[in-house]
Every structure is written in C-alpha cells, then in structure tokens.
Amino acid sequence: MGELNWAGNHEYRAARIVRPESVDELRELVVGARAVRALGSRHSFNDLADTSDLLVSTAGLPASISIDEEARAVTVSGGVRYGDLARELQAAGWALHNLASLPHISVAGAIATATHGSGDRNGNLATAVRGLRILTASGEIVELRRGDEGFDGAVVSLGALGVVIDVTLDIRPSFDARQRLFEKLPWEAVTGRFDEVTSAAYSVSLFTTWEEDTVALAWLKELDGGSPIGDDFLGARALTEARHMIPTMDVRNTTQQLGVVGPWSERLAHFRFEFTPSNGAEIQSEYLVPRPRAVEAIEAVRALAHVVAPLLQISEIRTVAADELWLSSAYGTDAVGLHFTWVRDQAGVEAVLPALEEALLPLGARPHWGKLYLDRDGLVPALYPRLGDFRALTERFDPEQRFRNAFLARLLG
Ligand SMILES: Cc1cc2nc3c(=O)[nH]c(=O)nc-3n(C[C@H](O)[C@H](O)[C@H](O)COP(=O)(O)OP(=O)(O)OC[C@H]3O[C@@H](n4cnc5c(N)ncnc54)[C@H](O)[C@@H]3O)c2cc1C
C-alpha cells in the first residue's frame, strides 16, 4: 500500500513523494519533474492533489510567520498549519477573521480549495489573502498582490499554477468569542426564518442527520461584548453540557463551549489543535448553494433523508459571504454550505452522491473542491463563469501543463 491522504480514502498514485527542506531544493525538484503537484497536510478527500510523477510535500519547508503590524498583515509560508499561525498571531495580539472547523490544515492547501468556516459576513479563508508568491514550473517565483491582473484567479488555484511559497493575509486586532450550543431547533425555524437563524451570531453552524424532527444542534460562536442570546434560540434549548457534533465521539476533541469566553484562536474552530478533528474514519462531501436557493436545497436534502442518513455520521449547514475569487465556491454570491461527514465507505458514498447531486447541482450548488463529489453529468464547469479565464491563467503560468493532473483535466478539459 502506498501513501494515503489523511482520511485514508485516497492512495496517492504519484511515483514519488518528496519533502524538500529549502526553496532551492524545491525549485530543483519542480523544474526536473515530468508532472508535479504540491501536497499540503493531506486533508482533501479526493485526487485533487495527486499527480503521476512527483508530489512535493510542503511540510518540510522552512516555516516562517512574519507579522507587519503597520500593514495589518501576516506573511506565512504555505505549509504552515492554521493552528500554528493562530497561536502565533494571538500571542502577538492579532487575529484572522475566521477559521475552518479544524486548525490542522495547511494555509496554502486550504486557500487553494476555498476552505471556509461559517458566518453570514465571513468570506472563506482565501478572502483574507492579500498577496502570494508562487514557484512556477519554470522555477521562477511570481508575486501577485490584491488588485493585480490575475490575482483573483490565482488565490483559489487548485494547485494548478505552481507551489505557493508564502501568502500574505489580512489580520485584525485579537478578539474574544464564546460558543453556545442549542439543541432541537425546529425545522420550521430553519426553513421559515433562515436569515434570522444564520445571522444570530458571528458564526452559526447547524448539525443534523436530516431525518430527525428537529435540527439536532445549532452551534453559535458569538463575539464577546455583544448581548448574548438567552437560553431559548427560536425554540432550541441551550445545552448545559458540552457536546461533540458526532454523538459517539469524545467531547474533549472540541473547543471550549458553554459560553466560556476565550480568544478567537481557541473558539472559531470546532476542533482542538491537539486532538483528532471530526472522527478520523470518514469521508466528506460539501455543496455550496447560492444563498437564495438555500431553503429549497435544504428541503431537497430532507426529502432524501432516507437515502443519505444510512451512510451519514453528521451534516453541517453553514454560511459564507460572497467574494470575487474566480474559483471560489462563493464567487459572486453569498453561499450556504451543505456538508456531509460520511462513514468511510467509498463505494457506499459514491452510490448515494448521484441522487444528492441530481437534487443540488441544478440549484447552482458548487461542490467543495477538496471533498468527494462525482459530477457525472459534467455540470460543475458551467457553475464558474470565470473558468475560461482560469484556464488561460494556468496556460500562462504552466505552458507545459506539468501541474495539470487528472482532476484538472476533468474540470478544464
Ligand atoms: C476533518 C476535516 C475537516 C475539514 N473541515 C473543513 C471545513 O471546516 N471547511 C472547509 O471548507 N473544508 C474543510 N475540510 C477540507 C479541507 O480544508 C480542504 O480539503 C483543504 O484543501 C485541505 O488542505 P491541505 O493542506 O490538507 O491540502 P491537501 O489535501 O494536501 O491539498 C489540497 C490542494 O491544495 C494544493 N496545495 C497544497 N499546498 C499547496 C501549495 N503550497 N501550493 C499550491 N498548492 C497547494 C494541493 O495541490 C491540492 O490541490 C476538512 C477536512 C478534514 C479532513
């Protein structure tokens, strides 16, 4: 058995996986490879990172985090994980606008796939990118800044342009937050008062298996200083004990709940950096629906509860603010993520996805790039109005198409 991704549902087909320890070593490897891709922390669930020849892990490259207080920016090497970055920023009195559910992922790997947390006014993690430096197939390092031609196409890059050496991110002064969980939110509140539900806190996530009479958990991350919601949230009751969103999992893996105020770095992710996030034995899929179609999409998945629930550990519904990044799942529209943490049964999940995609893709839902999706009818390319521009950008950065892999061939033709 060869090397696997984090979830163990994809075996890398690359002939070699190497771990360069300097940018010069990386450059030599990239220039000499027939086909090449960067590998981050391996948290994707499909073949997006893979290639036939050389996979270069960014984990061994020098890790640097450099804060520019005056510019309100941090420059961080691509292989650094959000958990390490968050600790360093917090120690210096600074913050990012949001985190994904887990802090274990690499910065460059996360932005390459438009990884996101939740919050009506929070763009995905890639929207914090102000600049980046990319080592291209020719060995040249290209620097792009927000506002430069092509920048909006180069941030959510799917790893297609080269290896991101470092990125510069917007930062803001550190802030405190608290998490409160409410159980049994009536579906009528979700479908009838969706905006009220998702705008109730800085970040709102809803957890469900779709087949219960109510939504099992509403997970609210509130900023400290605002007036907290009472013990009743639109019919859901505040929990008085901490809870994992997957009932069989250990609650110690989750960040502190029960309204205890703490720094953003210890509250915005659901999972603690020190522990295994989520379950570990799992596969994930997620579809980002344009916000105006969200309730329709939720109803459609509820109607499929009997199909999805047998393979499902938990689903999460969350929101992402619109942006202008060409391959972002929130390009040009506020979006609502319908996320599925499946059991680790590849064949079983692949048997369920067609029904789900038949319901969601026609609503304009964009699959998360880093999670498992099928798109048997080839609907996904048409969901990205700037895909042609992105293709042209890849041809400019990588004329010999050495960063092109099977995943990109399916998407770009
Ligand atoms: C338990 C778990 C929870 C998750 N929770 C969330 C969540 O809350 N929100 C969400 O949106 N997603 C979530 N994800 C998905 C995850 O954030 C994405 O798959 C992300 O892309 C993983 O980053 P990575 O560093 O592991 O990338 P990898 O899987 O290693 O690679 C992903 C892509 O990034 C590219 N890449 C990596 N490094 C570089 C680089 N330096 N330069 C150029 N390209 C690069 C690769 O080539 C590949 O195309 C979760 C995944 C897991 C396993």
The ligand as a MOL file (V3000), in Angstrom:
LIG
                    3D

  0  0  0     0  0            999 V3000
M  V30 BEGIN CTAB
M  V30 COUNTS 53 58 0 0 0
M  V30 BEGIN ATOM
M  V30 1 C -11.5160 16.6110 9.4150 0
M  V30 2 C -11.6160 17.6140 8.3000 0
M  V30 3 C -12.3710 18.7510 8.5000 0
M  V30 4 C -12.4850 19.6980 7.4580 0
M  V30 5 N -13.1920 20.8460 7.7220 0
M  V30 6 C -13.3270 21.7620 6.7480 0
M  V30 7 C -14.0340 22.9770 6.9760 0
M  V30 8 O -14.4420 23.2680 8.1110 0
M  V30 9 N -14.2170 23.8210 5.9400 0
M  V30 10 C -13.7620 23.5360 4.6890 0
M  V30 11 O -14.0100 24.3310 3.7770 0
M  V30 12 N -13.0200 22.4360 4.4410 0
M  V30 13 C -12.8070 21.5470 5.4480 0
M  V30 14 N -12.0560 20.4200 5.2030 0
M  V30 15 C -11.4270 20.2600 3.8770 0
M  V30 16 C -10.0170 20.8490 3.8520 0
M  V30 17 O -9.9970 22.1220 4.4480 0
M  V30 18 C -9.5280 21.0230 2.4140 0
M  V30 19 O -9.5470 19.8080 1.7550 0
M  V30 20 C -8.1200 21.6520 2.3370 0
M  V30 21 O -7.8160 21.8760 0.9710 0
M  V30 22 C -7.0700 20.7790 2.9370 0
M  V30 23 O -5.8320 21.4290 2.9640 0
M  V30 24 P -4.4850 20.5680 2.9200 0
M  V30 25 O -3.3570 21.4360 3.2770 0
M  V30 26 O -4.6560 19.3220 3.6990 0
M  V30 27 O -4.4040 20.2710 1.3680 0
M  V30 28 P -4.0870 18.9560 0.5420 0
M  V30 29 O -5.1970 17.9990 0.6630 0
M  V30 30 O -2.7430 18.4600 0.8780 0
M  V30 31 O -4.1150 19.6140 -0.9090 0
M  V30 32 C -5.2650 20.2620 -1.3920 0
M  V30 33 C -4.9440 21.0950 -2.6170 0
M  V30 34 O -4.1010 22.1800 -2.2580 0
M  V30 35 C -2.9610 22.1930 -3.0780 0
M  V30 36 N -1.8410 22.6990 -2.3080 0
M  V30 37 C -1.4310 22.3660 -1.0750 0
M  V30 38 N -0.3560 23.0880 -0.7220 0
M  V30 39 C -0.0760 23.8980 -1.7650 0
M  V30 40 C 0.9320 24.8510 -2.0310 0
M  V30 41 N 1.8610 25.1820 -1.1390 0
M  V30 42 N 0.9140 25.4670 -3.2230 0
M  V30 43 C -0.0160 25.1740 -4.1460 0
M  V30 44 N -0.9910 24.2900 -3.9480 0
M  V30 45 C -1.0120 23.6570 -2.7800 0
M  V30 46 C -2.7600 20.7430 -3.4970 0
M  V30 47 O -2.0090 20.6450 -4.6740 0
M  V30 48 C -4.2030 20.3230 -3.6960 0
M  V30 49 O -4.6250 20.7610 -4.9440 0
M  V30 50 C -11.8760 19.4800 6.2060 0
M  V30 51 C -11.1020 18.3260 6.0140 0
M  V30 52 C -10.9620 17.4080 7.0660 0
M  V30 53 C -10.1150 16.1910 6.8520 0
M  V30 END ATOM
M  V30 BEGIN BOND
M  V30 1 1 1 2
M  V30 2 1 2 3
M  V30 3 2 2 52
M  V30 4 2 3 4
M  V30 5 1 4 5
M  V30 6 1 4 50
M  V30 7 2 5 6
M  V30 8 1 6 7
M  V30 9 1 6 13
M  V30 10 2 7 8
M  V30 11 1 7 9
M  V30 12 1 9 10
M  V30 13 2 10 11
M  V30 14 1 10 12
M  V30 15 2 12 13
M  V30 16 1 13 14
M  V30 17 1 14 15
M  V30 18 1 14 50
M  V30 19 1 15 16
M  V30 20 1 16 17
M  V30 21 1 16 18
M  V30 22 1 18 19
M  V30 23 1 18 20
M  V30 24 1 20 21
M  V30 25 1 20 22
M  V30 26 1 22 23
M  V30 27 1 23 24
M  V30 28 2 24 25
M  V30 29 1 24 26
M  V30 30 1 24 27
M  V30 31 1 27 28
M  V30 32 2 28 29
M  V30 33 1 28 30
M  V30 34 1 28 31
M  V30 35 1 31 32
M  V30 36 1 32 33
M  V30 37 1 33 34
M  V30 38 1 33 48
M  V30 39 1 34 35
M  V30 40 1 35 36
M  V30 41 1 35 46
M  V30 42 1 36 37
M  V30 43 1 36 45
M  V30 44 2 37 38
M  V30 45 1 38 39
M  V30 46 1 39 40
M  V30 47 2 39 45
M  V30 48 1 40 41
M  V30 49 2 40 42
M  V30 50 1 42 43
M  V30 51 2 43 44
M  V30 52 1 44 45
M  V30 53 1 46 47
M  V30 54 1 46 48
M  V30 55 1 48 49
M  V30 56 2 50 51
M  V30 57 1 51 52
M  V30 58 1 52 53
M  V30 END BOND
M  V30 END CTAB
M  END
